[in-house]
Amino acid sequence: MSILSARDSVLHLFKKDENFSDSIFDAFLTLMLVVFMGVPVLAWIDTPKFVQYLHKWEKFQVGNNSSSYNSVTIEYNYI
């Protein structure tokens, strides 16, 4: 159904007898269908890179937290 709607809206864009509001509606419909079909594919391609980034960030956070806690000592000298 989406492919048929996109095909019809693209065909309406190239007709000369259409009024301006119909052309705007068809252009937005085409843009919406392209975005809704493209975003999940692009997100699926980029997901492994994002997971790798999160793992590196977790190692960075754990490494910094453990080293800072081990190196900080407080000494009280009471006389």
N, CA, C and O atoms as CSV, one atom per row, in Angstrom:
chain,resi,resn,atom,element,x,y,z
A,1,MET,N,N,0.832,-1.193,0.000
A,1,MET,CA,C,0.000,0.000,0.000
A,1,MET,C,C,0.874,1.253,0.000
A,1,MET,O,O,0.571,2.226,-0.692
A,2,SER,N,N,1.956,1.228,0.775
A,2,SER,CA,C,2.845,2.392,0.816
A,2,SER,C,C,3.509,2.634,-0.529
A,2,SER,O,O,3.668,3.779,-0.952
A,3,ILE,N,N,3.896,1.559,-1.199
A,3,ILE,CA,C,4.542,1.700,-2.508
A,3,ILE,C,C,3.568,2.281,-3.517
A,3,ILE,O,O,3.949,3.128,-4.325
A,4,LEU,N,N,2.311,1.839,-3.483
A,4,LEU,CA,C,1.313,2.387,-4.406
A,4,LEU,C,C,1.044,3.863,-4.112
A,4,LEU,O,O,0.898,4.659,-5.040
A,5,SER,N,N,0.979,4.231,-2.853
A,5,SER,CA,C,0.761,5.638,-2.494
A,5,SER,C,C,1.936,6.502,-2.923
A,5,SER,O,O,1.751,7.609,-3.428
A,6,ALA,N,N,3.144,5.992,-2.722
A,6,ALA,CA,C,4.327,6.745,-3.142
A,6,ALA,C,C,4.361,6.893,-4.655
A,6,ALA,O,O,4.694,7.963,-5.164
A,7,ARG,N,N,4.024,5.839,-5.374
A,7,ARG,CA,C,4.013,5.909,-6.837
A,7,ARG,C,C,2.987,6.922,-7.326
A,7,ARG,O,O,3.274,7.718,-8.221
A,8,ASP,N,N,1.792,6.896,-6.741
A,8,ASP,CA,C,0.756,7.850,-7.148
A,8,ASP,C,C,1.148,9.283,-6.813
A,8,ASP,O,O,0.901,10.192,-7.606
A,9,SER,N,N,1.753,9.495,-5.652
A,9,SER,CA,C,2.131,10.865,-5.289
A,9,SER,C,C,3.254,11.387,-6.171
A,9,SER,O,O,3.276,12.574,-6.498
A,10,VAL,N,N,4.191,10.521,-6.563
A,10,VAL,CA,C,5.257,10.951,-7.461
A,10,VAL,C,C,4.690,11.254,-8.846
A,10,VAL,O,O,5.092,12.229,-9.481
A,11,LEU,N,N,3.763,10.429,-9.316
A,11,LEU,CA,C,3.150,10.685,-10.620
A,11,LEU,C,C,2.351,11.983,-10.616
A,11,LEU,O,O,2.340,12.702,-11.615
A,12,HIS,N,N,1.682,12.294,-9.504
A,12,HIS,CA,C,0.926,13.548,-9.414
A,12,HIS,C,C,1.846,14.763,-9.420
A,12,HIS,O,O,1.452,15.837,-9.874
A,13,LEU,N,N,3.071,14.600,-8.917
A,13,LEU,CA,C,4.004,15.732,-8.909
A,13,LEU,C,C,4.380,16.180,-10.316
A,13,LEU,O,O,4.661,17.358,-10.535
A,14,PHE,N,N,4.387,15.258,-11.266
A,14,PHE,CA,C,4.815,15.591,-12.622
A,14,PHE,C,C,3.669,15.991,-13.546
A,14,PHE,O,O,3.911,16.283,-14.717
A,15,LYS,N,N,2.448,16.014,-13.067
A,15,LYS,CA,C,1.323,16.463,-13.882
A,15,LYS,C,C,1.272,17.979,-13.889
A,15,LYS,O,O,1.544,18.620,-12.874
A,16,LYS,N,N,0.932,18.540,-15.006
A,16,LYS,CA,C,0.883,19.999,-15.141
A,16,LYS,C,C,-0.445,20.581,-14.688
A,16,LYS,O,O,-0.500,21.765,-14.357
A,17,ASP,N,N,-1.513,19.801,-14.659
A,17,ASP,CA,C,-2.834,20.346,-14.363
A,17,ASP,C,C,-3.184,20.325,-12.872
A,17,ASP,O,O,-4.293,20.710,-12.502
A,18,GLU,N,N,-2.284,19.895,-12.032
A,18,GLU,CA,C,-2.548,19.854,-10.592
A,18,GLU,C,C,-2.429,21.258,-9.991
A,18,GLU,O,O,-1.659,22.090,-10.472
A,19,ASN,N,N,-3.191,21.501,-8.948
A,19,ASN,CA,C,-3.044,22.789,-8.262
A,19,ASN,C,C,-1.913,22.697,-7.233
A,19,ASN,O,O,-1.395,21.617,-6.947
A,20,PHE,N,N,-1.554,23.833,-6.698
A,20,PHE,CA,C,-0.370,23.931,-5.838
A,20,PHE,C,C,-0.530,23.150,-4.534
A,20,PHE,O,O,0.417,22.499,-4.090
A,21,SER,N,N,-1.706,23.202,-3.916
A,21,SER,CA,C,-1.902,22.514,-2.635
A,21,SER,C,C,-1.805,20.995,-2.795
A,21,SER,O,O,-1.274,20.317,-1.915
A,22,ASP,N,N,-2.310,20.455,-3.904
A,22,ASP,CA,C,-2.168,19.013,-4.131
A,22,ASP,C,C,-0.709,18.631,-4.345
A,22,ASP,O,O,-0.273,17.570,-3.899
A,23,SER,N,N,0.048,19.487,-5.025
A,23,SER,CA,C,1.471,19.211,-5.242
A,23,SER,C,C,2.237,19.208,-3.925
A,23,SER,O,O,3.103,18.359,-3.710
A,24,ILE,N,N,1.923,20.153,-3.044
A,24,ILE,CA,C,2.572,20.210,-1.731
A,24,ILE,C,C,2.224,18.956,-0.927
A,24,ILE,O,O,3.103,18.350,-0.314
A,25,PHE,N,N,0.954,18.569,-0.926
A,25,PHE,CA,C,0.535,17.370,-0.195
A,25,PHE,C,C,1.264,16.133,-0.721
A,25,PHE,O,O,1.743,15.314,0.064
A,26,ASP,N,N,1.350,15.995,-2.044
A,26,ASP,CA,C,2.024,14.834,-2.624
A,26,ASP,C,C,3.528,14.838,-2.321
A,26,ASP,O,O,4.120,13.782,-2.098
A,27,ALA,N,N,4.133,16.010,-2.316
A,27,ALA,CA,C,5.561,16.090,-2.004
A,27,ALA,C,C,5.821,15.693,-0.549
A,27,ALA,O,O,6.779,14.974,-0.264
A,28,PHE,N,N,4.976,16.158,0.368
A,28,PHE,CA,C,5.139,15.793,1.780
A,28,PHE,C,C,4.866,14.305,2.008
A,28,PHE,O,O,5.526,13.670,2.831
A,29,LEU,N,N,3.902,13.754,1.284
A,29,LEU,CA,C,3.626,12.326,1.411
A,29,LEU,C,C,4.818,11.506,0.938
A,29,LEU,O,O,5.199,10.525,1.577
A,30,THR,N,N,5.400,11.911,-0.177
A,30,THR,CA,C,6.572,11.208,-0.690
A,30,THR,C,C,7.742,11.321,0.281
A,30,THR,O,O,8.424,10.331,0.549
A,31,LEU,N,N,7.976,12.504,0.802
A,31,LEU,CA,C,9.050,12.707,1.770
A,31,LEU,C,C,8.827,11.871,3.027
A,31,LEU,O,O,9.767,11.266,3.542
A,32,MET,N,N,7.598,11.832,3.520
A,32,MET,CA,C,7.294,11.060,4.715
A,32,MET,C,C,7.545,9.571,4.483
A,32,MET,O,O,8.106,8.894,5.344
A,33,LEU,N,N,7.134,9.063,3.327
A,33,LEU,CA,C,7.334,7.643,3.048
A,33,LEU,C,C,8.811,7.300,2.904
A,33,LEU,O,O,9.245,6.234,3.341
A,34,VAL,N,N,9.585,8.191,2.299
A,34,VAL,CA,C,11.019,7.947,2.150
A,34,VAL,C,C,11.703,7.949,3.511
A,34,VAL,O,O,12.548,7.099,3.790
A,35,VAL,N,N,11.336,8.905,4.352
A,35,VAL,CA,C,11.943,8.994,5.681
A,35,VAL,C,C,11.567,7.779,6.533
A,35,VAL,O,O,12.422,7.203,7.206
A,36,PHE,N,N,10.303,7.395,6.505
A,36,PHE,CA,C,9.866,6.267,7.322
A,36,PHE,C,C,10.449,4.949,6.858
A,36,PHE,O,O,10.570,4.018,7.655
A,37,MET,N,N,10.813,4.846,5.586
A,37,MET,CA,C,11.452,3.619,5.112
A,37,MET,C,C,12.968,3.686,5.254
A,37,MET,O,O,13.616,2.646,5.371
A,38,GLY,N,N,13.548,4.878,5.246
A,38,GLY,CA,C,14.994,5.016,5.290
A,38,GLY,C,C,15.582,5.021,6.682
A,38,GLY,O,O,16.670,4.486,6.891
A,39,VAL,N,N,14.898,5.605,7.626
A,39,VAL,CA,C,15.441,5.743,8.982
A,39,VAL,C,C,15.678,4.392,9.656
A,39,VAL,O,O,16.748,4.208,10.237
A,40,PRO,N,N,14.755,3.445,9.614
A,40,PRO,CA,C,15.052,2.150,10.255
A,40,PRO,C,C,16.235,1.426,9.622
A,40,PRO,O,O,17.013,0.783,10.328
A,41,VAL,N,N,16.381,1.520,8.314
A,41,VAL,CA,C,17.500,0.861,7.645
A,41,VAL,C,C,18.819,1.504,8.065
A,41,VAL,O,O,19.788,0.804,8.361
A,42,LEU,N,N,18.856,2.830,8.091
A,42,LEU,CA,C,20.082,3.518,8.496
A,42,LEU,C,C,20.404,3.277,9.970
A,42,LEU,O,O,21.571,3.151,10.340
A,43,ALA,N,N,19.375,3.214,10.809
A,43,ALA,CA,C,19.606,2.929,12.231
A,43,ALA,C,C,20.120,1.502,12.418
A,43,ALA,O,O,20.974,1.260,13.271
A,44,TRP,N,N,19.614,0.569,11.637
A,44,TRP,CA,C,20.060,-0.818,11.722
A,44,TRP,C,C,21.527,-0.941,11.307
A,44,TRP,O,O,22.275,-1.731,11.882
A,45,ILE,N,N,21.931,-0.161,10.313
A,45,ILE,CA,C,23.323,-0.187,9.864
A,45,ILE,C,C,24.245,0.418,10.927
A,45,ILE,O,O,25.360,-0.066,11.122
A,46,ASP,N,N,23.796,1.458,11.608
A,46,ASP,CA,C,24.645,2.190,12.546
A,46,ASP,C,C,24.600,1.634,13.969
A,46,ASP,O,O,25.400,2.060,14.802
A,47,THR,N,N,23.715,0.716,14.275
A,47,THR,CA,C,23.569,0.197,15.635
A,47,THR,C,C,24.831,-0.480,16.169
A,47,THR,O,O,25.176,-0.233,17.325
A,48,PRO,N,N,25.547,-1.320,15.407
A,48,PRO,CA,C,26.771,-1.925,15.957
A,48,PRO,C,C,27.824,-0.896,16.368
A,48,PRO,O,O,28.525,-1.099,17.360
A,49,LYS,N,N,27.945,0.191,15.631
A,49,LYS,CA,C,28.898,1.235,16.000
A,49,LYS,C,C,28.495,1.894,17.318
A,49,LYS,O,O,29.353,2.210,18.142
A,50,PHE,N,N,27.194,2.100,17.518
A,50,PHE,CA,C,26.723,2.721,18.748
A,50,PHE,C,C,26.927,1.802,19.949
A,50,PHE,O,O,27.291,2.266,21.029
A,51,VAL,N,N,26.697,0.513,19.770
A,51,VAL,CA,C,26.915,-0.451,20.858
A,51,VAL,C,C,28.394,-0.503,21.217
A,51,VAL,O,O,28.745,-0.563,22.395
A,52,GLN,N,N,29.256,-0.480,20.214
A,52,GLN,CA,C,30.702,-0.476,20.461
A,52,GLN,C,C,31.100,0.783,21.225
A,52,GLN,O,O,31.926,0.715,22.136
A,53,TYR,N,N,30.531,1.919,20.871
A,53,TYR,CA,C,30.804,3.166,21.586
A,53,TYR,C,C,30.367,3.071,23.046
A,53,TYR,O,O,31.089,3.517,23.937
A,54,LEU,N,N,29.192,2.493,23.295
A,54,LEU,CA,C,28.717,2.362,24.679
A,54,LEU,C,C,29.621,1.440,25.495
A,54,LEU,O,O,29.860,1.699,26.674
A,55,HIS,N,N,30.125,0.369,24.884
A,55,HIS,CA,C,31.045,-0.522,25.607
A,55,HIS,C,C,32.353,0.194,25.942
A,55,HIS,O,O,32.892,0.035,27.037
A,56,LYS,N,N,32.853,0.975,25.001
A,56,LYS,CA,C,34.079,1.739,25.277
A,56,LYS,C,C,33.838,2.779,26.367
A,56,LYS,O,O,34.703,3.010,27.212
A,57,TRP,N,N,32.658,3.407,26.349
A,57,TRP,CA,C,32.342,4.406,27.367
A,57,TRP,C,C,32.230,3.752,28.742
A,57,TRP,O,O,32.663,4.326,29.741
A,58,GLU,N,N,31.648,2.550,28.796
A,58,GLU,CA,C,31.539,1.846,30.067
A,58,GLU,C,C,32.919,1.495,30.619
A,58,GLU,O,O,33.163,1.647,31.816
A,59,LYS,N,N,33.812,1.033,29.766
A,59,LYS,CA,C,35.176,0.727,30.213
A,59,LYS,C,C,35.882,1.977,30.696
A,59,LYS,O,O,36.622,1.930,31.678
A,60,PHE,N,N,35.664,3.095,30.020
A,60,PHE,CA,C,36.260,4.360,30.427
A,60,PHE,C,C,35.747,4.794,31.795
A,60,PHE,O,O,36.525,5.218,32.649
A,61,GLN,N,N,34.451,4.688,31.999
A,61,GLN,CA,C,33.859,5.099,33.274
A,61,GLN,C,C,34.323,4.202,34.415
A,61,GLN,O,O,34.672,4.696,35.487
A,62,VAL,N,N,34.330,2.905,34.198
A,62,VAL,CA,C,34.743,1.971,35.242
A,62,VAL,C,C,36.226,2.146,35.539
A,62,VAL,O,O,36.626,2.117,36.703
A,63,GLY,N,N,37.037,2.325,34.522
A,63,GLY,CA,C,38.473,2.510,34.725
A,63,GLY,C,C,38.788,3.777,35.485
A,63,GLY,O,O,39.659,3.765,36.354
A,64,ASN,N,N,38.116,4.859,35.192
A,64,ASN,CA,C,38.364,6.120,35.889
A,64,ASN,C,C,37.844,6.090,37.313
A,64,ASN,O,O,38.488,6.624,38.216
A,65,ASN,N,N,36.708,5.484,37.528
A,65,ASN,CA,C,36.145,5.453,38.880
A,65,ASN,C,C,36.973,4.582,39.813
A,65,ASN,O,O,37.213,4.958,40.961
A,66,SER,N,N,37.404,3.446,39.342
A,66,SER,CA,C,38.140,2.554,40.241
A,66,SER,C,C,39.524,3.109,40.557
A,66,SER,O,O,39.993,2.967,41.686
A,67,SER,N,N,40.188,3.735,39.591
A,67,SER,CA,C,41.519,4.253,39.859
A,67,SER,C,C,41.469,5.481,40.760
A,67,SER,O,O,42.373,5.673,41.574
A,68,SER,N,N,40.454,6.306,40.641
A,68,SER,CA,C,40.387,7.509,41.476
A,68,SER,C,C,40.043,7.153,42.919
A,68,SER,O,O,40.518,7.807,43.848
A,69,TYR,N,N,39.221,6.123,43.113
A,69,TYR,CA,C,38.893,5.731,44.478
A,69,TYR,C,C,40.077,5.053,45.169
A,69,TYR,O,O,40.248,5.208,46.378
A,70,ASN,N,N,40.875,4.324,44.447
A,70,ASN,CA,C,42.002,3.628,45.050
A,70,ASN,C,C,43.151,4.579,45.376
A,70,ASN,O,O,43.918,4.327,46.305
A,71,SER,N,N,43.277,5.669,44.621
A,71,SER,CA,C,44.422,6.539,44.841
A,71,SER,C,C,44.152,7.635,45.873
A,71,SER,O,O,45.098,8.280,46.323
A,72,VAL,N,N,42.927,7.864,46.255
A,72,VAL,CA,C,42.592,8.920,47.203
A,72,VAL,C,C,42.620,8.326,48.616
A,72,VAL,O,O,41.890,7.382,48.917
A,73,THR,N,N,43.470,8.890,49.469
A,73,THR,CA,C,43.505,8.481,50.873
A,73,THR,C,C,43.448,9.727,51.735
A,73,THR,O,O,44.025,10.764,51.407
A,74,ILE,N,N,42.750,9.602,52.826
A,74,ILE,CA,C,42.635,10.717,53.756
A,74,ILE,C,C,43.292,10.294,55.068
A,74,ILE,O,O,42.955,9.260,55.643
A,75,GLU,N,N,44.222,11.104,55.521
A,75,GLU,CA,C,44.904,10.797,56.764
A,75,GLU,C,C,44.572,11.868,57.790
A,75,GLU,O,O,44.628,13.066,57.513
A,76,TYR,N,N,44.228,11.407,58.969
A,76,TYR,CA,C,43.980,12.317,60.073
A,76,TYR,C,C,45.117,12.153,61.077
A,76,TYR,O,O,45.375,11.050,61.560
A,77,ASN,N,N,45.769,13.219,61.374
A,77,ASN,CA,C,46.859,13.190,62.377
A,77,ASN,C,C,46.374,13.920,63.617
A,77,ASN,O,O,46.404,15.149,63.688
A,78,TYR,N,N,45.938,13.159,64.573
A,78,TYR,CA,C,45.504,13.737,65.850
A,78,TYR,C,C,46.648,13.658,66.840
A,78,TYR,O,O,47.276,12.610,66.988
A,79,ILE,N,N,46.911,14.715,67.489
A,79,ILE,CA,C,48.007,14.730,68.477
A,79,ILE,C,C,47.452,14.575,69.858
A,79,ILE,O,O,48.208,14.563,70.830
